[in-house]
Amino acid sequence: MKKVFVSGCFDMLHSGHVAFFEEASRHGTLYVGVGSDATILKLKGRATINREQERLYMVKSTRYVFDAWINRGEGLLDFEEDLKELMPDIFFVNEDGHTPEKEQLCQTLGIEYMISRRVPHEHLPARSTTALRSECFIPYRLDLAGGWLDQPFVSQHHPGAVLTINIEPDIEFNDRSGMATSTRKKAIELWQNAIPVNNSLKLAKELFCFENPPGTRQISGSQDALGIVLPGLNKLEYHNDYWPYNVVSVQDEDILQWIEDHLCMVALAPRHDGYEVLANTNITPEKVQKLSKASENCWEAILRKDLEAFGKAMSDSFNAQLEMFPLMISPDILKLLEDYKPFVHGWKLSGAGGGGYFIFVVDHHHKITGTRVRIRKNLKIIL
């Protein structure tokens, strides 16, 4: 029998985990590395529901698992030391658990890298730990273009728009991943498990003020609060103020489905210690104008459903950001981008310096392995 290795958190063990173990075990004898409490706290920004020894006990009790242990390392590759010691024939991952670093490590070690499509057991619903958590109804936010224009120290030089989409919480994104996770935590603190039914702009302003009380030194941009509260695609227009002077929302299902069909997220390794995104900042009116123009082009391309123009405008927006904030991207992330460029129409970074994702504009998801997103297309009432 071949040796098969999987790794994960496996908190609140559910049928999705068991189906994953079952699928992996079809390829050989299954070994499981369980993330430690310390690793999960660092990556997720929260403690697990079940502590590591309890999670390990439940995983080892599953009949598809031959053996399991707590991974000895930390970070996204917390299993590396254990992997080298075990030297399995196959490293099996879920589609949303794939990262280029994992794949590269397996290539280096001569281990087959196999990706699951997360298929539930027959007659059972698809399950995820995130979906079982009470706060899962609060969405995330992803900006597509114009990022940084919600900060007055940028938009004072030229007006421009930030484009955001409202992301369903099918995945629990890590802290500092560029998905407005800190603002989402404030939303959970404020509203618990769901956004109230009320005037959306008023609720977004309430969340923005809650996150930035009087005396706050570094103001979190309002695109986070607006992007979390407003469903669909949103164009937030700024000029030298923390709050946009105009908001345009799109909830057309055809357009939103088109965006979903052509976005793919590839996870990145955590940022390096001591990282400061604002170091070496170089902001000029000409550079801000370039960012604003790229955002406007991105908006128009989306409304036309023009894939080539969408990809180009997203890349132009990201490149304009880099001209002002050159430390947004590290050499290792830049090298990874060069590997993907031949296969995509455009790109941006979510989570400056690492710890987030590359957002790619693609023809079809099967050409690139990565995470897909689901856009919240209307206001949800959770009773």
N, C-alpha and C positions, 0 to 999 in steps of 0.2 A: 504493500500500500504506500502511496505517496503521502508525504507529510504536507498538510495544509495549515497555514497560519492566518488568523484574523486578529484585529485589534480594535478596541473601542471603549466607550464609557459603560454602556449597558446598564444605565440607570433605569429604574422602574421597568424591570424586565417584562416584555410583552410578546405577543404572537409574532410581531415583525422581527424581533431578535431571533426567536426560535426558527422562523422560516429562513432567516439568513444563515443560521448555523446548519440547518438541514441542507440548504443548497450547497454550502461550502463543503460539508461532509461527504457529498456525493463524489467529490474529487479525491478523497483520501482521508487519512486519519487527521482529525481536527484538533489544533492547539489554539488557545485563545489568550491574548495579552489584554489585560484589563487596565485601563488608565487609573492612576492613583488619584486620591482626593485632591492632592496638591496640584497635580497637572490639570485636572478639570477646573479647579478654582481659578487657576491662572488663565486658562483658555476661555472659559465661559463667563468668568466674572461672577460666579455664584457657586455655592456649595451643592453637591449632589443631594438628592432626596435620600438615597441609601449609601452608606459609607462603604469604603472599598472592600472590607472583609465580607460584608453582607452581599455585595455585588458579586464578589468572587465565589462565594458559597453557592449562589443561585446559578451562575454560569456553569460551574463545575457539576451541578446537579442535573443539567440538561443532558439527555441521553446521546445527543449528537456530538458532545464535546468529550474528547479523550483526556485532555489535561488543560489546565488554565493557571495563570499566575498574575500578580500585579506587576506591570511594566516597571523596570528599574530607572528609566530615564525620565525626561520631561519634555514638554512642548509637543509639536505635531509628530515628531519622530521619537516619541518616548519609548518605543518598542525596539529601537535600533540595536541596542546591546543584546537584547533577548533574541532578536531575529538572527543576528550573526552567530549566536550560540546554538540555536535550534537548526539553522540552515534548512528551512523547509524547501520542498519542491515548488510550492505555489503560495503566493501571498494573495489572499482573496479580500476584496474591498467592495463596499457599496458604491454606487455611482456618485452619491453626494459626499463620499469619504475619499474620493480620488484626489491626489495632488501630484504634480510633476515630481516633487521631491521623493515621494514614495516610489514612484515608477522608476526614477533614476537610481535610487538605492538598490532596487531589485535588479536592474540591469547590471549594476556594478558587481553585485553578489552572484549573478547568474541564476536568479530566482524568477520563475514565471509569474507575471503580474496579471491577475484575472479580475475583471470588474463585473459585479452583479448588477442586475437591473431592478432590484428590490421588488420581486414578485411575491405577493402574499400567498399563504397556503390556500389550497382550494376551498372555496366557500367562506373564507374568512376575509374581513376588511383589511385594507392596508393600514398599518399602524406605524407611528413614530413616537418617540418619547416626548417630543415637543408638543404633538397634538394631544397628549394626555395631561399636559401641565395646565393648570387653571388659567395662567396668563397668556395662553397661546392665541387668544383672539386679538391681541394688540399687534398690529402689523409692524413691519420694518419700512425703511425708506432707502431707495437707491437713486442717486442723482446720475443722470445720463450725460449732461453737458452743463457748462457754466459754473461749475463748483468754484467757491470762494467769492462769487459776486454777491452773496448774502452778507458779506462783511463790509462795513462802510470804508475800511482802509483800502479796499479794492474798488468798490463801486463809486467812490468819490471821484475817481478819475474818468469814469465813463459808465453810463447806465447799461444794464444788461440783465439777462434772465438766467435763472437756474431751472433746469428741467428735471423733475423728479417723478418716479413711479412708486406707487404704494404696494408693498410686497407682502403677500400672505405669509404667516409664520409657519410654513411647512418645515422649515429648517431653523434650528436655533443657532443663529450666527454668533461667532465669538466676539468678545469685546475688541474694540479698536479695528473692526473689520470694515469700517466705512459704511455700515448699514444703520447708522443712528441708534446704536445699541444703548448708549448712555441716556439719550432722550427717551427711548422706549422704557427704560427702567423707571424714569421719572413718571411716565404715563401710567405704568403699572402701580406705582406708589400713589398716584393721584386718583386713578379710576379703577384700580384692581384688575379685573379680567377682561374688560371691554370698554371701548370708547362710547360714551353716552350718546343718546339720540338728542341732538341739539344743533344749533347753528355751527357748522364746521369751522368757519373762520374764527368764530368766537372761542371755540374749544381749542383751536390751535394757538391762539394768543394766550389763553389761560395756561396751556402747557409750556409755552415759551417763557412766560413770566414766572411760572413755578420753577423752571430749571434755572432761571437767571434772576434770583431775588436781588433787591437793592444791595449794593456793595460788591456784587460779583465783578471780579477784575477781568476775567477772560470770558466774554459773552459767547455762548454757543449760538451758532447761526440759526435763524428762524426757518431755514429750509428743512431742518430736521423735524421740528414740531409740525410744520405744514405738511411735509411729506408723509409723516406718520398718520395724521388725521384725515387728510384729503384723499379719497379713493381715486384710482385711475392714474392718468398722466396729468401733470400740472406744470404750468409755466409761471414761475414766480419772478416778477420784474422788479429790480432793485435800482435805487440811485441814492447813494450816500445816506442810507438809513438801514437799521436792523430789520425793519418790517417792509415787505414789498409794497409798492404803490399800486400794483395791479396783479391780479391772479386770474389765470385762464385755465379751466379744467376741461379735460376730455375723458368721457366715460363711454365712448363708442366702442362696443365690444369687438368689432372687426379690427379696429386700429390697435386696441390693447392686445388682442390675440396675436396680431401680426408681430408686435414687439416681443411677446413671449416666445413666439416661434423662432425668433432670430437672435435671441440673447443666450449666451452661455457663460457661466462663471467658473473660473479655474482657481482653486484655493492656493494661497501663497504661504510661505513659511513666516513665522512671527518676525516682527521688526527687531532690529538689534538694540541692545541696552543703550541708554543714553541718547536715543534718537530725538532730534529736534527739527520738526518740519519747517519751522519759521527761520531757521538759520540760513544765512546767505540769500535772503529774500531780495528780489529786484523787481519792483513794481513800477511801471511807467504807464502813462495814458495810452500809448501806442499798443502796449501788450494787453492792457485791459480791453481795449477796443477789439483786438484780435480775438480775445476770448468771447466777448459779447457777440461778435459776428458769427463765430463758429456755433454758438448756442442757437442763434436765430436760424442758421442753416440746418441745424439738427432738427429743430422744431418743424420747419417746413418739409424736410425730407420725411419725417414720420407721418405727417398728415397726408403726404402724397404716397406713402408706403413705397418709397424709393430706397431700396436696400443699399445700393452703391453710395448714394448721397448720404444716407444715414451713417454708414460706417466711416466715410471720409470726415463728416462733420464731427462725429464723436472723437476721432483721432485728432482732428484739428483743435478741438476743445482741450483735450488732454495735453497736447503739445504746447498750447498757449499757457496752460497752468504750469507746465514744467519750466517755461521761460521765466516765470515769476517766482516759482518755488522749486528750484532745481533739486532739492533733497527729497522731493516726493518719491523718487524712484532710486533704488540702489543698483550697483553694478550687477549683482546676481539676478535681480528682477529684470533688468534691462536685457541681460543675456537670454533669459527665458522668453521675453517678448520677441526677440529676433527669431527664436525657434518656431513661434506660432504665426508670425506675420504672413507667411506664404499661404496659410489656410483660412484667413479671416478677412473680412471687409473693413473692420475697424476695431478700436480698442480704447479702454480707459482703465484706470486703477481705482479700486475701491479699498480705502485704507492705506493712507500714505506711509511709505517706508516698509510695508509688509504687514502680515497678519490678516490681510483681507483677501481680495480676489482681483484677478484680471477679469474685466467684463469685455467679452468679445461679441462682435456682430458677425453672425455666421449664416451660411446657406441652410445647412441642416445640422441638427445636433449630433448625428451619428459620426460626423467627420471629426469632431473634437469631443473628448470625454470631459464632462464637467457637470456642474450643477445647473438645473433649470429653475426658473422662478415662476410663480403664479401671481399675477397682478390682481389686487382687490378692485373689482370693477364697479362696485356700488357700496353704499353705506350698509353695514350689517347691524341688525338688531339682535342682540344676544340676551335672551330672557333668563 
